[in-house]
């Protein structure tokens, strides 16, 4: 379940609540004053022990923007 961050304006407390996505818009009372807090935007990140970078094939030596310059007759405006 995701962790949602909230902020209470009354007592200026930042707090977190673990709840299902289906309840993300329900009121989240502050632990100190019981007023409903405002949900805050949070950064998302993850760490994977099994992730690896993609394996790249050999390069042509050309800059990427020039690699696909083989134009067909339909694509070449001077051939018309």
Backbone bond lengths (Angstrom), bond angles and torsions (degrees), N, CA, C in turn:
res aa  C-N    CA-C-N  psi(-1)  N-CA   C-N-CA  omega(-1)  CA-C   N-CA-C  phi
1 X - - - 1.456 - - 1.531 108.81 -
2 X 1.309 116.15 145.32 1.465 119.65 -179.83 1.526 112.47 -74.53
3 X 1.317 113.97 156.98 1.460 121.94 174.99 1.520 106.98 -101.94
4 X 1.330 117.05 124.54 1.461 121.97 179.07 1.521 108.86 -106.36
5 X 1.322 115.73 139.27 1.460 121.84 179.17 1.520 109.21 -102.03
6 X 1.331 115.80 138.68 1.457 122.29 -179.38 1.523 109.45 -131.15
7 X 1.328 114.34 159.58 1.461 121.21 177.19 1.519 108.71 -133.14
8 X 1.332 115.70 129.85 1.462 121.46 177.58 1.525 108.39 -98.78
9 X 1.329 116.55 118.40 1.469 120.48 -179.71 1.526 111.68 -70.54
10 X 1.309 117.38 -32.93 1.468 121.02 -176.17 1.530 111.59 -64.85
11 X 1.324 117.38 -50.72 1.472 119.43 -178.07 1.530 112.81 -108.63
12 X 1.327 117.15 4.90 1.466 124.68 176.77 1.531 112.45 56.20
13 X 1.319 115.21 41.06 1.455 121.80 179.96 1.523 109.87 -101.89
14 X 1.316 116.74 134.62 1.461 121.89 171.47 1.519 106.57 -99.67
15 X 1.335 116.31 132.84 1.459 119.64 -179.06 1.512 110.45 -145.92
16 X 1.327 115.14 162.37 1.461 122.16 -177.59 1.517 109.61 -121.28
17 X 1.329 115.31 148.01 1.459 121.77 176.40 1.525 107.90 -135.17
18 X 1.324 115.46 132.12 1.463 120.83 173.72 1.514 106.69 -92.29
19 X 1.334 115.75 120.44 1.464 119.98 -179.20 1.514 109.87 -153.87
20 X 1.331 116.74 158.50 1.468 119.17 178.86 1.527 111.70 -67.33
21 X 1.308 116.12 156.86 1.462 122.09 179.08 1.525 110.48 -58.33
22 X 1.313 117.24 -34.07 1.465 120.81 -178.98 1.525 112.49 -64.08
23 X 1.330 118.29 -17.00 1.470 121.76 -179.36 1.524 112.71 -112.42
24 X 1.335 117.24 14.84 1.463 119.37 -175.15 1.526 113.42 -64.58
25 X 1.322 118.70 -26.99 1.464 121.08 -178.43 1.525 113.32 -94.81
26 X 1.325 117.72 -0.07 1.464 120.09 178.84 1.522 109.61 -74.48
27 X 1.337 117.87 154.79 1.467 120.86 179.03 1.528 111.50 -56.80
28 X 1.327 115.08 146.09 1.463 121.56 179.40 1.521 108.67 -126.76
29 X 1.327 117.51 93.13 1.461 119.99 -176.42 1.529 112.77 -67.88
30 X 1.309 114.81 142.28 1.460 123.09 177.35 1.534 108.80 -68.49
31 X 1.322 117.49 142.37 1.464 121.78 179.76 1.527 112.03 -69.67
32 X 1.349 118.10 -26.56 1.467 121.26 -178.37 1.520 113.12 -84.07
33 X 1.337 116.74 -53.30 1.465 120.31 -170.92 1.527 113.66 -112.50
34 X 1.311 117.95 -5.89 1.473 124.29 179.20 1.527 113.99 69.36
35 X 1.341 118.52 7.01 1.464 121.62 173.36 1.528 108.26 -74.86
36 X 1.327 116.24 150.51 1.460 119.55 178.37 1.524 110.20 -74.02
37 X 1.318 115.79 132.20 1.454 121.35 179.12 1.517 111.43 -88.71
38 X 1.311 115.37 167.23 1.464 122.02 176.98 1.522 108.47 -98.46
39 X 1.328 115.84 130.47 1.462 119.68 178.78 1.521 108.97 -68.90
40 X 1.321 116.42 136.38 1.453 123.07 -177.98 1.522 110.26 -103.99
41 X 1.318 116.07 153.82 1.462 120.55 173.31 1.522 108.13 -77.29
42 X 1.305 115.66 137.60 1.460 120.77 -177.68 1.516 110.32 -123.60
43 X 1.304 115.57 155.28 1.460 120.81 171.66 1.514 108.34 -81.07
44 X 1.313 115.38 146.31 1.454 120.65 178.56 1.511 108.48 -114.22
45 X 1.308 116.21 136.36 1.457 119.68 174.59 1.519 108.86 -150.66
46 X 1.311 115.24 161.59 1.452 119.56 176.07 1.516 109.13 -148.24
47 X 1.304 114.93 159.93 1.451 120.74 177.16 1.517 107.23 -129.60
48 X 1.302 115.94 133.21 1.455 120.81 -178.82 1.520 109.50 -121.98
49 X 1.306 116.28 132.61 1.462 120.26 177.32 1.523 111.28 -81.34
50 X 1.325 117.20 -16.32 1.461 120.37 -176.08 1.522 113.41 -105.89
51 X 1.323 118.63 -4.95 1.459 121.29 -177.44 1.520 110.16 -73.44
52 X 1.318 116.34 138.76 1.460 121.18 172.35 1.527 108.18 -137.37
53 X 1.300 115.81 155.12 1.464 120.90 -179.72 1.523 109.51 -67.22
54 X 1.324 117.77 151.17 1.463 120.06 178.98 1.524 111.28 -64.48
55 X 1.303 115.10 146.60 1.463 121.25 177.59 1.527 108.21 -83.27
56 X 1.320 117.18 121.23 1.458 122.05 -178.58 1.520 109.84 -97.71
57 X 1.317 115.52 141.84 1.463 121.13 179.03 1.513 111.26 -77.24
58 X 1.321 116.93 -179.42 1.466 120.56 179.46 1.528 110.77 -65.31
59 X 1.296 115.89 149.36 1.457 121.31 -178.59 1.527 110.69 -93.41
60 X 1.314 116.17 155.96 1.470 121.15 178.47 1.517 111.70 -85.79
61 X 1.315 117.14 -10.76 1.452 120.52 -177.65 1.513 112.76 89.11
62 X 1.338 118.18 -12.80 1.458 121.79 178.32 1.526 109.51 -89.37
63 X 1.330 117.48 150.44 1.460 118.75 171.79 1.529 109.63 -58.74
64 X 1.309 116.61 148.91 1.460 121.47 -175.70 1.526 112.38 -55.42
65 X 1.316 118.31 -39.64 1.465 120.95 -175.85 1.527 112.75 -66.54
66 X 1.340 118.63 -17.60 1.465 121.62 -178.36 1.523 113.48 -105.33
67 X 1.287 119.20 2.63 1.462 121.57 -174.61 1.518 113.21 -68.66
68 X 1.305 118.83 -36.18 1.465 121.96 -173.04 1.521 111.10 -106.67
69 X 1.307 117.81 54.88 1.462 121.77 -177.89 1.520 112.63 -93.46
70 X 1.311 118.91 7.13 1.467 121.66 178.21 1.521 108.43 -77.17
71 X 1.315 117.17 98.52 1.456 121.00 -177.86 1.520 110.51 -92.55
72 X 1.301 114.97 143.93 1.460 119.55 174.99 1.518 108.51 -86.61
73 X 1.311 117.34 172.22 1.461 122.26 179.96 1.525 110.79 -58.86
74 X 1.341 117.53 -38.77 1.467 121.33 -179.11 1.521 112.25 -68.82
75 X 1.333 117.62 -28.10 1.456 121.01 -177.39 1.521 112.60 -87.97
76 X 1.325 118.60 -21.26 1.452 122.62 -174.75 1.530 109.42 -88.76
77 X 1.342 119.06 110.77 1.463 121.08 -176.77 1.530 113.14 -67.05
78 X 1.325 119.80 -25.64 1.464 120.89 -178.94 1.526 112.15 -78.49
79 X 1.329 119.48 -12.26 1.462 122.55 -179.36 1.524 111.85 -86.05
80 X 1.307 118.45 0.42 1.472 120.31 -176.43 1.496 112.19 -96.16
